[in-house]
Amino acid sequence: MKRKNKNKTRSYQTILSHIGRDPQKYFGLVNVPITRGSTILFDNLKKFENLDQEYSYGRMGNPSCESVEKIITKLEKAAGTVLAPSGLSAITSAIFSCTKMGDEILVSDSVYEPTRKLCDNLLAKFGVKTIYFNPNIGEEIAELITEKTSTIFLESPGSLTFEVQNLPLIAKIAKKHNISVIIDNSWATPLYYRPLLLGADIVVHAATKMFAGHSDVMAGTISANKSHWSQLKKTHQLSGLCLSPDDAYLIARGLRTLPIRLQAQMKGAIKLASWLEKQNLVKRVLHPALPSHPDHKIFKRDFSGSGSVFSIILQPAAKKALASLIDNLQLFGLGFSWGGYESLVMPAWPEKIRIAQKWKEKGQLLRIHVGLEDIDDLKADLEAGLKRYAADL
Ligand SMILES: *Cc1c(COP(=O)(O)O)cnc(C)c1O
C-alpha cells in the first residue's frame, strides 16, 4: 500500500527512511533494486519519436539513480538533482552550467584542492578566469566583482582549513549582480546545513563521503534551485557525466543510515577535537563547532550540526616526528577522502597552495576524520601518537 506523506513537518530522519522507494513497483522490495540498462525499448514509432515513456536511454535517467535524486532534492529543498560519477565531476558540471568563455569565477581560497586544479587548468583552457578570495571575506567581495563575473564558488567550511563562509551575505551581494552561487556542502550534509535556503543557487556533494559512508563507492550529486535547475539539467545531459545504477544503489543504501552515522561521528569529532585542544603539542584545533574557532559565530547561526572531519596544527617538528606519529597509529588509517566508518588522518600543506590569503600557521596541519570506533580507543591511539611525536621533536 502506498502511504501519502500528509505531515509536512516530518523530520529528516523519518524522511530518509521512506523517501525514494517504491515497493509497489518492485514486487514489494523495500529498496529500489539495481536497474542496469542502456537500451530501453519503445512500443512503437510514435512513442519513440516523442520519447513518450518514463525512461528512454540509460544515460538519460534510470530508476536506481532517480531514487537518489529524489532523496537529495527533498533534503536540499531543491528544484531538482542530478548525479555524477564523482564529487569532482559534480563540481565540474555545476561550474560548467554557470560559466562560459570570457567569464570570471570567484573561488574561495580554502576550496578542496582538486576544485582548484579544475579551475586553474580546465576552466583556464576554456577561457574562464579564476580569482581566489579570502574565505573570510565579507562585503569586500563586491570589490572583486566585474561585469565578467558569472559565478561564485564556496566550500563551507573548507574541508582542510575549516573557514566558514558568510553565505547569506555573499549570496545577497551575488544576487544584486545576477551572479550564480555554487557551494560544496559535503562536510555538513543537508541534515546540518541547507545552503539553498541561505541564498545559494546550486549545491554539490561528494556523495563518496558521508552519503556513501562506507568508503567503497565514488559518486557526486548536484542540486539546483528553480532558477538554475533547467540549465544544470541541460549541461549534465550534454556532458554525459551520469552515475552508474550500481553506484547509485550504494548511495541510496548509505543515505538510509546517514542521520545516525553523522550524529555519532559529529559527537566523536567534537569530543576528540576538544580533547586535542588541551594537548600541549597541539597548537590549534580547526573545528567550527568549538567556541575557539574564529568563525564559530557564523557556524552557530547557519549550521545545526557539524561533520566528521577537522584539522589540528601540531607544534613544528622534523618530518621524522610526523612519520613516527602517523606510521605507528593502530586505528587511524592514512589516506585521502573521508566519510567512511573508519577513522583517518591526512597531513596537508596549505601554505603550498594558498594565493589570496597566505597560510601563516607555523606547524604541521593534520586532518582527522572520525569514524565509528569507540572514542576512548581513538583517543588512546592519538595519545600514543603524540608521545612518539614529542620523543622525536
Ligand atoms: C572528496 C571531496 C570532493 C571530491 O569528491 P570525489 O568523489 O573524491 O571526487 C569534493 N569536495 C569535497 C569537500 C571533498 O572532500
The ligand as an SDF file (V2000), in Angstrom:
LIG
                    3D

 15 15  0  0  0  0  0  0  0  0999 V2000
   36.3280   14.4390   -1.6430 C   0  0  0  0  0  0  0  0  0  0  0  0
   35.7520   15.7590   -1.8740 C   0  0  0  0  0  0  0  0  0  0  0  0
   35.3330   16.1360   -3.1520 C   0  0  0  0  0  0  0  0  0  0  0  0
   35.5160   15.2650   -4.3560 C   0  0  0  0  0  0  0  0  0  0  0  0
   34.8600   14.0480   -4.2560 O   0  0  0  0  0  0  0  0  0  0  0  0
   35.3650   12.7800   -5.1090 P   0  0  0  0  0  0  0  0  0  0  0  0
   34.2190   11.8710   -5.0650 O   0  0  0  0  0  0  0  0  0  0  0  0
   36.5930   12.2850   -4.4400 O   0  0  0  0  0  0  0  0  0  0  0  0
   35.6460   13.2680   -6.4990 O   0  0  0  0  0  0  0  0  0  0  0  0
   34.7530   17.3770   -3.2920 C   0  0  0  0  0  0  0  0  0  0  0  0
   34.6180   18.2090   -2.2450 N   0  0  0  0  0  0  0  0  0  0  0  0
   34.9860   17.8830   -1.0110 C   0  0  0  0  0  0  0  0  0  0  0  0
   34.7860   18.8450    0.1030 C   0  0  0  0  0  0  0  0  0  0  0  0
   35.5910   16.6550   -0.7780 C   0  0  0  0  0  0  0  0  0  0  0  0
   36.0060   16.3370    0.4570 O   0  0  0  0  0  0  0  0  0  0  0  0
  1  2  1  0
  2  3  1  0
  2 14  2  0
  3  4  1  0
  3 10  2  0
  4  5  1  0
  5  6  1  0
  6  7  2  0
  6  8  1  0
  6  9  1  0
 10 11  1  0
 11 12  2  0
 12 13  1  0
 12 14  1  0
 14 15  1  0
M  END
$$$$
